[in-house]
Amino acid sequence: MNKNKSFFSSSVLRFVLISYFVWQMALILISLISSRIILPRNGYRYSQFTQTAPEYLLSRANFDGYHYLLISQKGYGAYQQAFFPMYPRLIKFLSPFLKNELFAGLVISNVCFLFSLFLFYELICLDYKEDTAKKALIFLMIFPTSFFLGAVYTESLFLFLILGSFYAARRGKWWLAGILGGLASYTRIVGILIFPALIFEWYEKNKFENLKIKIKNFFPLFLIPLGLLYYMNYLRQNYKDPLLFVHVQSYFGANRSNGKIILLYQVFWRYLKMVLTTKIDILYFTVWLELLTALGFIALLILAFRKKMRTSYLVFGSLAFVLPTLSGTFSSLPRYVLVLFPAFIYLGMIKSKLIQFGLWVIFGLLLIISAALFYQGYWIA
């Protein structure tokens, strides 16, 4: 644990900025090369709708990115209520200054990711050595779906908000933790899970305080559900259905359940059948990526528990893993796990150089393949 380092120490700045620059250059290179060797798949590429930017930037708004940009321009259309409002509202706010919704989305995502790296580094260093923090950041940046953190998606904004909320709570800044948590639950449904996690954090930090201080520090946590409740109220007033963001999920494919809860073992059984019956093509790659991600992160969270990682981290990580699977699929799970920061902290704790290097090679190769396919219009997560 190192309490002397700060966001702005020269060594931290240098490490984060260099790593971030290399990561960005790698993604641009993958995009440029993939356009020459992979046949583009029409239907989900943002470049089909506009040519206002270079292809390597347009490709970062494929699939969901198009919906976020459209919501920021015209408001919610059919079935788009699955996308929470925080991110498109930020795009709408910033667009007049940049004269382009795509640029606004990319600025928000990439700036948020850069600040997330600083926050993540600092959060880890509250409990572990700097070497652990550096390795955890590298694992995050070379994870096979890390390219979403630089795309027109909510991943980087959401990561910034949850890390900020946990870091504020660790520092005893409960009002800031509550505000950031509330914004997180206005960004994605998983944000509501910060609430139970920070209740554990509050207990650990306040159990020896007097009742007055306990209540004073607990009250701000009730700001966290307000983001979700505000969006639900909007849906109730405009569409007569406060849970519309759940009920429209089935329209986006992947055989998602829009009401029935599917247990984890049932999802694994479904994927076992898909692995045995799906023909070998791009979909087969995605199915395996989803299945291995599920197995891998279950293992990482169990190992983090055995390492006695902080309870609040494990509560958030476990619940945030399980919640998306209740719809009956691991579809998008390789993207959703990007915010499961306890798993990446554990990866940073790996001491074996051989295991560490092997994972970096595997992650790096899968990142190249996954990013190349996504940029050319193929579904990854």
N, C-alpha and C positions, 0 to 999 in steps of 0.2 A: 504494500500500500504506500502511495506517495502523495502526501498532502501539500508538497511544496510546488508542484507543477501547476500551471494554470493554462487556460485556453491560449493565452497570448505569449507563453514562453517560446523562445526561438526554436527549441527542438521540437515542440509539439506542432507549431505552425509549419515548420519545414516538412515534417513527416506527413502531416495531413494534406498540405497543399501539393506536395510532389505526388503522393499516392493518388489524390483526386485528379490531377492533371494527366497522369499516366492512364488512369481508368477512362477518362474522357477520350483521350487520343485513341485508345484501344477500341472503344465503341465506334468512333468515327471510321476507323480503319476497317472494322468488321462490316459496317454498313456499306462502305464504298466497294469492298471486295465482293460482298455477297450479291450486290446488284449485277455483277459481271458473271457470276458462276451459278446462280440459282434463278430459275424461271419465276418471275413474280406471279403471285396468286391474286387475281382481282377479286373485289368484293369487300375487302376489309382494309384496304390501303388508303390512307388519308390523301395520298398524292392523286388519287382518282378524282378528288373533289376540288382540288386547287393546286396551283403551281407557284405559289407566292413565296417559296423558300427552296433552298437546295434539297435534293432528295434525301440526303443523310439526316436532315432535320425533319422533313415531312414524315419519314418513316417512324419517327418516335411518337407519332400520334395515331398509329394504327389501332384498330379494334376499339377499345373503350375510350381511347383518346379522342376519337371523332365525336363520341357522345358528349364528353365533357365540354368540348369546344362548341358543339351545337347548343347545349344547354346554356352556356355562357352568352350565346348570341340571341337565342330565341325563347329561352325558358324551357320548361319540361314538355317533351312530346310523348307519344305513346310508348309506354313501358319503360321510359327513362327514369322513372321514380326509384329504380333500383340504385341509382347513383346519388349519393348524398350531396347536399348543396354547398358545403364549405369551399371545396376546390373550384367549382365553376364560378362561384361568386367572387373569389379572389381573382380569377382570370378576367372576369367582367370588369372588376375594379381597375386592374392594371392595364388592360387592353388599350384604353385611350392614350396612355403615355407611350406605349410601344407601337401603336398603330396596327397591331396584328395579334389576334387571339393565340395563334400558335406560339409566337415568341413569348407572350405573357405566360402561357402554360409551362413552357420550357424554362423560363427564368424562375418561376415559382418552384418547380420541381428540383432544379439543379442547385439553386441557392439553399433550399431547405435540406437537400442531401449533404451539401458541404457543411452546413451548421450542425447537422445530425452527427457527422463524423467527429466534430469537436465535442459535442455533448456526450456522445458514446464513449469517447476516450476519457473524458473527465469522470463520467459515471463509473466506469470500470476501475479507474485509479482510486476511487474512494475505498475499494476493498482489495485490489490486487496490484501487482507490479506493472510498471509501464510496458514490459515485454508482453504481458498478457493482453494489454490494451491494443498494442500495435498488431499483434497476430489476429486478434478478434476483428479489427477493422479490415485487415487484408482478407480474411475469410468472407466478410460481408461483401467486399467489393468484387471478389472473384466468384461469388456464388453464381450458379448457372442462370439465375433470373435477375441478377443485380441490374441489368440494363433497364428494368422497369423504374429504377430509382432515378434515372435520367430521362424518363419518358413523360408524356402527358397523362400521367396516372397519379393516384392519390398516395402511392406508397411512400414517397419521400416526405411529403407534408405530414402524413400520419406518423411516420417514424419520428420526425422532429418533435411533434406534439407529445407523443407518449414518452420519449426520452426526456423532454423538458419537464413533463409532469412528474416523472419519477425523480429526476435530479432535484427539482424544487422541493419535493417531499423529503428527500434525503437531507437537504440543507435546512429543513424546518420552515420553509416558505410555503405554508399550507394554502394560502389564498392563491398564489401563483400556480401551485399544483392543481387546485380546483379549476381555475380558469382554463389552463392548458388542457386539462382532462375534459372539460366541457366542450372545448373546440374540437378535441379529438372525437368525441361522440357525435359531433355535428359533421364530421368528415367521413366516418365509417362506423358501422354498427358495432364493430369490435371495440371501439373506443369506450363503450359503456363498461367494459371489463376492467378498466382502470379503477373503477369504483371499489369493487371487492378487494382488488389487489392493494390499493392504498389504505383500506381499512386495516389490513394486516400490518402495513408499514406504520400507520398511525399508532397501532397498539404497541408495536415494538419500541417506538421512540417515545411514547407518552405513558407507558404503564407505571412508571415510578413518579409521575407528576401528580399534583393535586387535581381534584375534580374540576376546578374552574379552568385550569390550563388545558386539561383533556378535552373539555367541551369546546373551548375556544379554538383548538386546533382541529377538532373533528367537524365542526360546522361547515368549513369551506369545501369539504369533500362532496357535499350535496349539490355543488355546482356541476359536477361531472355528468350526471344524467340529464341536465337541462338541455344540452345540445340535441340529444336524441328526442327528448320530449317536445322540443320546439319544432323539429322536423315532423314528428308525428302529428302535432297539432295543425301544421300547415297542410299535411295530407288529408287530415280529417275535414278541414274547412273547404279545401278545394276539390277533393275527390271522394269524400265521404268514407274514407278507409284509412285509418291511422297506420295500418300495417301494410300498406300498398307496396312498400319497398320489399317486403317478403313475398307478397302474392304475385308480383310480376317476374320473379326469378325464373319460373318455368319457361318463360318466353325466350330466354337466352340459351336454351339448349342444355346439353350435358345431363339431361334427365334429372334435373333438380326437382326436389319436392318443394311445393310452395305452401305446405301446411303440415304434412305428416313428418314426424321426427324419425330419422333413420339412425340406428345405433352404429357405432364404429365397426363392430365385428361384421355387420351386414355390408358395410361399404367395402371392407377387405374381401369379403366373399365375392362381391360383384366384380372387383378388380381382378381377382384370381381367374374368374371366368373370362374376362376380357383379354387377359394375357394369353390365355389358352386358345382363344378363338379369333382374335383380331389379326387381320393380315398384316404382313410386315410392310409398313409405309410410314409416313410422317405421323399419322395418328398413333401407330404402335410406339414410336419414340415418345410421344407425349404421355401415353398411358403409363409407360415404364417410368418416366420422369415423375409423374404424379405418385405412383405407388412407392417408388424408392424415397421420395421426399417424405411421404407419410411415415414409412418405416424408420427412416433416418432421424426425423425430428422427435418421434416417440422415444427412440433410444437416447438422443441427446438430452431430452428433458428428464428422463429417468437418471441418466448419469449426473446431470446437474443437481438433481435431488440428492443423490448419494454423496455428492461433494458438499452438501449442506449449503447450497447457494441461498441467497436471501429469499425468505418466504414470499414476500410480495412479488418478486420477479417470477418465481415459479407459479404462483397463482395466476398471474396474468398470462404467462407463456402457455400454461396447460389449458386454460379456458379459451384463449385465443386460437389455440390449435384445434380444439374440439368443436367450437361453435360452427365454423364453415362446413365441417363434415356432417353435421346433422341434417343437411339438405340431401344427403344420400350420395355424395360424390366427392372425390379429391380434385375435381376440376378447379383450376386456379390456385390450388394449394401451394405449388412451387413459387407462386408470387406472394401469396398471403404470409408465408413463413418468413419473409424478409424482415418483418417487424417482431419476430420472436427473438428478441435480443438476448434472453438468457442462454439460448442454444449457441449463439455466436460467442458469448462470453466463455462457455465451456470449451468451444473449439479453440479459443485463444489460450486456454489452460493446458492444452496438450503438450506434453514434454518431449515425446518421442519425435525426433527430427525426421525419421523415416515415415511415420504415419502422417506427420504434418506435410511433408513434401509430397507424399502420395496423394493426399486430399487436394492439395493445391493444383496438382497436375490434372486430376480428374475434374475438379471444379472448373478449372480454366478451359479445358477442352469442351466441357458441356456448355460453358458460357458462350464460347465461340459459335457452337452449333445452334444453340437456342436463340441467341441474338440474331444470327444470320437469317434464320428461318422467320423469326418475328418481323424483322425489317422488310422481308419480302412478302409478307401477308399471310404467313402460316401461323395457326393458333398454337401457342405454347402454354399460356396460363392466364 
